Amino acid sequence: MKSEDTPFEGGPMDGRVLPVLVGMTGHPPKTYRIPVPGSDGGPPTVLVYRRVPRAGRGGLGFARWKYAYDPEGGRGSGRRWPWSGPRRGRAADPDATPRGKPDDADG
């Protein structure tokens, strides 16, 4: 597997550069989670970093990435599959007629 040295900004990892494995497309993962053991045997804390583009470009114009600290650590939007249920702005009934069709008398 190939890795790329990726800088981290913000949070406890600020200023560090770690080798991050890249996928088949050459991009690192969108979210990087770092588990930190809890003090005195408490529950572990998970630091969440989100991938963002760097200000400059690489030598050949390839996109370069860095990770920015996400203090809330919320789940990303994730993939939205068409069969996963109704989305905002879509009708809940798949058989419902969409509004504003050209042949609709109510227009």
C-alpha positions as CSV (number, residue, x, y, z in Angstrom):
1,M,0.0,0.0,0.0
2,K,1.1,3.5,-0.7
3,S,1.2,6.2,1.9
4,E,1.5,10.0,1.8
5,D,2.9,12.3,4.5
6,T,-0.1,14.4,5.5
7,P,-0.1,17.4,7.9
8,F,-2.6,17.8,10.7
9,E,-4.0,21.2,11.8
10,G,-5.7,22.1,15.1
11,G,-6.3,20.0,18.2
12,P,-3.7,17.9,19.9
13,M,-2.1,16.8,16.6
14,D,-1.5,20.3,15.4
15,G,1.7,20.7,13.4
16,R,2.4,16.9,13.1
17,V,2.9,15.1,9.8
18,L,1.9,11.5,9.7
19,P,2.1,8.9,6.9
20,V,-1.5,8.2,5.9
21,L,-2.4,5.3,3.6
22,V,-4.0,6.4,0.3
23,G,-6.6,4.4,-1.6
24,M,-6.7,3.3,-5.2
25,T,-7.5,6.8,-6.3
26,G,-4.5,8.3,-4.5
27,H,-6.6,10.1,-1.9
28,P,-6.4,9.6,1.8
29,P,-9.6,8.9,3.7
30,K,-12.1,11.7,4.2
31,T,-12.1,11.2,8.0
32,Y,-9.2,10.2,10.2
33,R,-10.0,9.0,13.7
34,I,-7.3,8.7,16.4
35,P,-8.3,6.7,19.5
36,V,-6.6,8.1,22.6
37,P,-6.6,5.9,25.8
38,G,-8.5,7.5,28.7
39,S,-6.5,8.6,31.7
40,D,-6.7,6.2,34.7
41,G,-8.4,3.5,32.7
42,G,-11.4,5.6,31.7
43,P,-13.1,5.4,28.4
44,P,-11.0,6.2,25.4
45,T,-11.4,9.6,23.6
46,V,-11.5,9.6,19.8
47,L,-10.0,12.6,18.0
48,V,-11.6,13.3,14.6
49,Y,-9.9,15.0,11.7
50,R,-11.5,15.9,8.4
51,R,-9.7,15.9,5.1
52,V,-9.5,19.4,3.4
53,P,-7.5,20.6,0.4
54,R,-4.2,22.4,1.1
55,A,-3.7,25.9,-0.1
56,G,-1.0,25.1,-2.6
57,R,-1.0,22.4,-5.3
58,G,1.6,19.7,-5.8
59,G,4.3,19.9,-8.4
60,L,2.3,18.3,-11.2
61,G,-1.1,19.8,-10.3
62,F,-2.3,16.9,-8.1
63,A,-4.5,17.8,-5.2
64,R,-2.8,17.7,-1.9
65,W,-4.6,17.2,1.3
66,K,-4.3,18.0,5.0
67,Y,-6.5,17.1,8.0
68,A,-8.3,19.8,10.0
69,Y,-9.4,19.0,13.6
70,D,-13.2,18.5,14.0
71,P,-13.9,19.1,17.8
72,E,-17.5,18.0,17.5
73,G,-16.4,14.7,15.9
74,G,-19.8,14.3,14.3
75,R,-20.5,11.6,11.8
76,G,-20.0,12.7,8.2
77,S,-22.9,12.9,5.8
78,G,-21.8,9.5,4.5
79,R,-23.0,8.0,1.3
80,R,-26.6,8.6,0.3
81,W,-27.9,5.5,-1.5
82,P,-31.1,5.9,-3.5
83,W,-32.7,3.0,-1.7
84,S,-31.9,4.2,1.8
85,G,-35.1,6.1,2.2
86,P,-36.6,9.5,1.5
87,R,-34.4,12.5,1.4
88,R,-35.0,16.1,2.1
89,G,-36.9,17.6,-0.8
90,R,-38.1,14.3,-2.2
91,A,-41.6,12.9,-2.0
92,A,-42.0,10.1,0.5
93,D,-44.2,8.2,-1.9
94,P,-42.3,6.9,-5.0
95,D,-45.5,6.6,-7.0
96,A,-46.5,10.2,-6.4
97,T,-46.6,12.5,-9.4
98,P,-44.0,15.2,-9.3
99,R,-45.3,18.7,-9.4
100,G,-44.6,21.1,-12.3
101,K,-44.7,18.6,-15.2
102,P,-45.1,20.3,-18.6
103,D,-48.3,18.3,-19.3
104,D,-49.8,19.1,-15.9
105,A,-52.9,21.4,-16.1
106,D,-52.1,23.0,-12.7
107,G,-48.5,23.7,-13.8
